[in-house]
Structures are given as C-alpha cells and as structure tokens.
Amino acid sequence: MYSHILVPVDLNEDGFCDKAIELAVWHARQSDAVIHLLNVLPGIHMALVSSYFPKDAARKMLQETQKNLKQFAEQHIPADVKHIETVSEGKTWTTIVEYARQVKADLIIMPSHQHSTMDKLVLGSVAAKVVENAPGNILIIKPPGL
C-alpha cells in the first residue's frame, strides 16, 4: 500500500514522536515500506543566525543531531524495518514538504503540538502547513486530551 513513509522527528521533546513511529513501523511492515526519519534544524547557516555562533558550531550541531537521530532510530525502529535517517536545515514545514516530494513519500505520519487558538491564528502550525502543502496521505497524531 505504501512505499515511502515520512516521519518528521522533533528530538527536543522526549516521547513526542513515539506514537508516530509506532504507527510508521506498523504500516511499513504491512507494505514493506521504507521509513524516512527527518529532523529539521532551524536555518543555522543564515547570515544573521550564524553570526551568533562560532565558525564550526553549525557543523558540530549537524553531527550531534545526526548521532541523536541514529540513536532514536535504533531505539524505536526494529532492525527488520528499512529506514533512512536524514537531518536537514531550513524552515520546518517547507523542508518537510520538499523532502516528502523528493523521496516520493506516499504517507506522512507526524505528531502535532497542542497550540492555543491564538498560536494557530497568528503563527499557524507546522502540521497545518504540511497538510495544506504536502503530497500524499497525511496522518496527524494529536496530543492526548484533544
């Protein structure tokens, strides 16, 4: 049914992506799909942002995030399930949408933060922007209590 399942991962919140990964593993096993774990770093190479960090800070941040994403995958994805870990940089929702197109993701499974109504009106949420713009099917995991 699915060939490529994309799961955007936020490594800053412990347990935030657990249900999304659990569902991705189930779907991947049903259809022998590849799970693509994607972590998006903010635009640390932008001139304004990079001027606040030492020269090699961006490289170190990327390496550390790659290591953490690999550990996350080892903890949450069984060895028999094909998966790819990718760390990318940019605006979160646009990077997710671009990556989904690049790998031809036919399913995106992502958790959604609980935002106030004001946050949604003023800022919009990453999940909402992905739903509006990404190709394929999208499964949003709501936080408990919603």
Secondary structure, DSSP 8 states (H G I E B T S, - for coil): --SEEEEE--TTSTTTTHHHHHHHHHHHHHHT-EEEEEEEE--TTSHHHHTTS-TTHHHHHHHHHHHHHHHHHHHHS-TTS-EEEEEEES-HHHHHHHHHHHTT-SEEEEE-----HHHHHHT--HHHHHHHH--SEEEEE--TT-
